[in-house]
Amino acid sequence: MPLHGIAENLYTLQQDLVTARKIQGRLLPPKPQVVGYDFEVYYQPAGEVGGDFYDFLPMDEGRMGLLVADASGKGLAGALLMVEARAMIRAMASMTSSPREILAGVNRVLLRDLEKGRFVSACFGLLDPAKGTLTVANAGHTPLLLCREVGKIITQVQPKGLILGVVPDAKFAAGLSEETVELHPGDRFLLYSDGVSELMNPVNEEFGMDRLMTWMGVNAHLWSEDAVRSLTDALEVHRAGQMQSDDITILTGRFEP
């Protein structure tokens, strides 16, 4: 192929990626307005598009579904799987409010559709403002972090669960559970992708859970917008110019009655 043809193809591919990123951006919702809660989100793919995604799903009785997930694959491959998984999760959330049942239903469909080696990890939380509770199910994803503002006690909320789209229904359901935590004034919760905890610096050292939990304890009291800015600044300092190799997604909320 002549050089000008290669250049034209590369330009077309770049334009397609830019368009895909715009489309993906429109699929990611703005932070919701929930009385008594202060939310913020952050999404930065490693390339033009990525496999990470987050979602806010209005549920019955004023409840809100909170989701951070990671589809395997980079670039367009990850983005296409992200779109499919997002649609399935939304469809299941229209039929049940149980995080466990939602993830079990998604696994059932993905198991039929995905080729070997593809998968999705997800952390789904059901926020019930009336009861002041957060019910969490986790399908092979990073743990939800909860910081009790009083005493700055930080816990990892990670009920057992396998990744989506890999194991048969019965095994997946048997290995999946829910955990409900009570929220108190000043509490902050954090959902995130492994692009946060596994971010590398120039000497191949991960940001890691210890740094993340330390950050949580110091910054839990901030308004969510300021907290996310503080975390992304900390990630940039750690990265120190090293190329970002994985998508970064952050979803956080604080109980502010």
C-alpha positions in Angstrom: 0.0 0.0 0.0 1.4 3.5 -0.9 2.4 5.7 2.0 -0.4 8.1 1.4 -2.9 5.3 1.7 -1.4 4.2 5.0 -1.6 7.7 6.3 -5.2 8.0 5.2 -6.1 4.8 7.0 -4.3 5.9 10.2 -6.1 9.2 10.0 -9.5 7.5 9.6 -8.7 5.1 12.5 -7.8 8.1 14.7 -11.0 9.9 13.8 -13.0 6.7 14.5 -11.4 6.5 18.0 -12.2 10.1 18.7 -15.8 9.5 17.7 -15.9 6.3 19.9 -14.6 8.3 22.9 -17.3 10.9 22.4 -20.0 8.1 22.3 -18.5 6.4 25.3 -18.5 9.7 27.2 -22.2 10.1 26.5 -22.9 6.7 28.0 -21.3 7.7 31.4 -23.9 9.5 33.4 -23.4 12.7 35.5 -23.4 12.4 39.2 -26.9 12.2 40.7 -28.6 14.5 43.2 -29.5 12.4 46.2 -30.7 14.2 49.4 -28.1 13.7 52.1 -25.4 12.5 49.8 -22.5 14.2 48.0 -21.2 12.3 45.0 -18.3 12.7 42.6 -16.9 10.6 39.7 -13.8 10.5 37.6 -13.0 8.5 34.5 -9.7 8.5 32.5 -9.1 5.7 30.0 -5.6 4.7 29.2 -6.2 5.3 25.5 -8.9 7.0 23.5 -11.5 4.6 24.8 -11.4 2.0 27.6 -13.1 -0.9 29.2 -13.8 0.7 32.6 -17.2 2.1 33.3 -19.4 3.4 36.0 -23.1 4.0 36.4 -25.8 5.5 38.6 -29.1 3.6 38.4 -32.2 5.0 39.9 -34.2 2.2 41.5 -37.5 1.8 43.2 -38.4 3.5 46.5 -35.8 6.2 46.0 -32.9 3.8 46.1 -29.8 4.3 43.9 -27.6 1.6 42.2 -23.9 2.5 42.2 -21.6 0.6 39.8 -17.9 0.5 38.9 -16.9 -2.2 36.5 -13.9 -3.3 34.3 -14.3 -5.1 31.0 -11.3 -7.1 29.9 -9.4 -5.9 26.8 -7.9 -2.6 25.8 -9.1 0.1 23.4 -12.1 -0.7 21.2 -12.3 -4.4 22.3 -12.7 -3.3 25.9 -15.0 -0.5 25.0 -17.4 -2.8 23.0 -17.6 -5.2 25.9 -18.1 -2.3 28.3 -21.2 -1.3 26.2 -22.6 -4.8 26.2 -22.1 -5.3 30.0 -23.5 -1.9 30.8 -26.7 -2.7 28.8 -27.1 -6.1 30.6 -26.6 -4.6 34.0 -29.2 -1.9 33.3 -31.6 -4.5 32.0 -31.2 -6.7 35.1 -31.5 -3.7 37.4 -34.9 -3.0 35.9 -36.1 -6.4 37.1 -34.6 -6.7 40.5 -33.0 -4.4 43.1 -30.8 -7.1 44.6 -27.1 -6.5 43.7 -26.5 -10.3 44.0 -29.4 -11.1 41.6 -28.3 -8.4 39.2 -24.8 -9.8 38.9 -26.0 -13.4 38.7 -28.3 -12.5 35.8 -25.5 -10.6 34.0 -23.2 -13.6 34.4 -25.8 -15.9 32.9 -26.0 -13.8 29.7 -22.3 -13.1 29.4 -21.4 -16.7 29.8 -23.3 -17.4 26.5 -22.0 -14.4 24.6 -18.3 -14.0 25.5 -15.4 -15.8 23.8 -12.9 -17.6 26.0 -10.6 -15.2 27.9 -13.0 -12.3 28.0 -14.6 -11.3 31.3 -16.0 -8.4 33.4 -15.4 -7.5 37.0 -17.9 -5.4 38.9 -18.8 -3.9 42.2 -22.5 -3.0 42.6 -23.8 -1.1 45.6 -27.5 -0.4 46.3 -27.8 2.8 48.3 -31.0 3.1 50.4 -31.2 6.7 51.7 -34.3 6.1 53.7 -32.7 3.3 55.7 -29.1 4.7 55.5 -27.7 1.5 54.2 -25.5 0.3 51.4 -25.8 -3.3 50.1 -22.8 -4.5 48.1 -22.1 -7.4 45.8 -18.7 -7.9 44.2 -17.9 -10.0 41.1 -14.1 -10.3 41.3 -13.6 -6.5 41.6 -11.6 -4.3 43.9 -13.1 -3.9 47.4 -15.4 -1.0 48.2 -13.7 1.2 50.8 -15.7 2.6 53.7 -14.3 5.3 56.0 -16.1 6.0 59.2 -15.5 9.8 59.7 -15.7 9.4 63.5 -12.4 7.7 64.4 -11.4 7.4 60.7 -11.9 3.7 60.8 -11.4 2.3 57.3 -12.8 -1.1 56.2 -12.7 -3.0 52.9 -16.2 -4.2 52.0 -15.7 -7.2 49.7 -18.3 -9.9 49.8 -17.2 -13.0 48.0 -17.8 -13.2 44.2 -16.2 -14.5 41.0 -15.6 -12.5 37.8 -18.5 -12.3 35.3 -18.7 -14.4 32.2 -16.3 -17.2 33.1 -17.9 -19.8 35.4 -21.2 -21.6 35.1 -24.4 -20.2 36.7 -24.6 -22.6 39.6 -20.9 -22.1 40.6 -21.1 -18.4 40.2 -24.3 -18.1 42.3 -22.9 -20.3 45.0 -19.8 -18.1 45.2 -21.7 -14.8 45.3 -22.9 -13.0 48.4 -24.1 -9.6 49.5 -23.1 -7.4 52.4 -25.1 -4.6 53.9 -23.4 -1.8 55.9 -25.1 1.0 57.8 -24.0 4.5 56.9 -23.5 7.2 59.5 -23.1 11.0 59.2 -19.7 11.8 57.7 -19.1 8.3 56.3 -17.4 8.1 52.9 -17.5 5.2 50.5 -15.2 4.7 47.5 -15.7 2.4 44.4 -12.8 2.3 42.0 -11.1 0.2 39.3 -7.7 -1.5 39.7 -6.2 1.2 37.5 -6.1 3.2 40.8 -4.6 0.7 43.2 -2.3 -0.8 40.5 -1.0 2.4 39.0 2.8 2.1 38.6 5.5 4.6 39.1 8.8 4.7 37.2 10.4 2.0 39.4 7.4 -0.4 38.9 5.9 0.2 42.4 2.1 0.1 42.6 0.1 2.9 44.3 -1.3 0.1 46.4 -4.0 -0.4 49.0 -1.9 1.0 51.8 -1.5 4.3 50.1 -5.2 4.3 49.0 -6.4 3.6 52.6 -4.1 6.2 54.0 -5.4 8.8 51.5 -9.0 7.8 52.5 -8.4 8.4 56.2 -6.8 11.8 55.6 -9.3 13.1 53.0 -12.6 11.4 53.9 -14.0 14.6 55.4 -13.6 16.7 52.2 -16.5 17.4 49.8 -16.5 14.7 47.2 -15.3 17.0 44.4 -12.3 18.0 46.5 -11.7 14.4 47.6 -11.5 13.2 44.0 -9.2 16.0 43.0 -7.0 15.2 46.0 -6.8 11.5 44.9 -6.1 12.2 41.3 -3.4 14.6 42.3 -1.9 11.8 44.5 -2.0 9.4 41.6 -0.2 11.9 39.4 2.5 12.4 41.9 3.0 8.6 42.2 3.0 8.1 38.5 5.7 10.7 38.1 5.4 10.8 34.3 5.1 7.1 33.8 2.6 6.2 31.1 -0.9 5.3 32.4 -1.3 1.6 31.4 -4.8 1.0 32.6 -8.1 2.9 32.8 -8.8 4.8 36.0 -12.3 5.1 37.4 -13.4 6.6 40.7 -16.9 6.9 42.2 -17.2 8.2 45.7 -20.0 9.5 48.0 -20.3 10.9 51.5 -23.3 10.8 53.8 -24.0 14.5 54.5 -27.4 14.6 56.3 
